Amino acid sequence: MPHLIIHVSNIMDEGAKVAFLKRTREVVIETLALDPIVGHVILYESPHKHRCTYADRDPNFVFFEVFMYPGRSPDLKAHLIERITYLINQYTGVDSKNIHAVIHEIPTDDYFGGIKHQH
């Protein structure tokens, strides 16, 4: 934990995906001051024909989800979202107004697998 899931259209070439995922994971580790042995970043792609939105929305819109334990300040969470949004814009060219995010705070009792975390 944490886990970051990024939903994008299939607009990135393979080399950009690898660099983007590596840099995004580094930003999560840096921003949240984590041990580098934790955390995952997952990229899900879908073609335009599998995306449905309103007419004025960029079909390349990006939605990302951060799953992490509760307890971090609103300022830190906002800073994390800003840094990830910046990277998404840099690697995809999608304008920040078309990048949306949500943070899911998961209690330690509700997370299973990986490293055992103490309360």
N, C-alpha and C positions, 0 to 999 in steps of 0.2 A: 504494500500500500504506500503511496497512492497509485492509482491507475488513471490514465488519460486515454479517452477514446475520441478520435477525431473522425467525423463523417464528412467526406468531400466528394465532389464529382471526380471523374477520372481524367484530370487535367495535368497531372504531374508525370514527368518522365521518371524512369526507374532510378537514375542517379540522384535526382532531386529528392525523391522519396527517402532514400537512405540518409542523405545529409540532413533533411528536415527532421526525420525521426530521431536521429542522434542528437542534433542540436536542441530539439524540444525536450528530450529527456534530461539533457544537461541543465536546461533552464529550470525545469521542475526541481531537480536536485539542488541547484544553487539557491533558488528562491525560497524553498521550504527548509533549507539547511538539513538535508537528509543524508543518511549514510548511502553511498553510491551503490550498495548491494540491493537496494529496494527500489520499487517503482517500475511501472511498465507504460509504454506508449503504444497504442494500437491505431492503425490507420484503416478505416473502412472506406472503400470507394464504391460509387454507384454511377452508372451512365445517366445522362440526362433523361432518357426514356423511363428511368426508374425513380424520377424525382418529380414531385408535383407541388407547385406553389402558386401564389397569385401572380398576375400578369407582369407587375412592375418589379418583381424580385429577380435578381440575377440567378439563373439556373445553376450557377456554380457556387451558390451560397454554401457556407461551412457552418456546421454545428459541432461543438465539442463538449464533452462531459469530463469532469474531474471527480473522481471518487477518492475520498480521503477521510481520515479520522477527524472528528470534530475538535474544536478548541483553538483554531487559528483566528487571528483578528480579522475583522472586515477589511482593514487596510492591506494586510498581507494577501488575502484572497483576491482583492481587486488588483493588486500589483501582479500577482500570478496570471490572472486573466489577461491583463494588459500585455504582458510579455509574450504569452502564447499567441494572442491575437496578432501582435506585431510579426511574429515568426510566420504565422499562417499567411498574412498579407505578403511578406517578403518571398515566400516560396510558391505561392499560388497566384498572386496578383489580385486576389479577391479583396475588394474594398472592405474596410473594417465595419461599415454599416451593414454588410452582408455576412458578418461573422458573429455567431451567437454562441453563448456558453451557459452551462449550468454546473453548479458544484453540488455534489451529493455527499453529505457527511454521514459516514457509516460508523456506528458505535463498534468498538472492538469486539463486543459480544456477537456482532452480526457479520464478522469477516472470518473466513476460514481459508486455510491453506497458506503456503509460504512460511515465513518466519513467524513463530509464536510471539505475540505481543502481550505484554503485561498491562494490567489496568493501572 
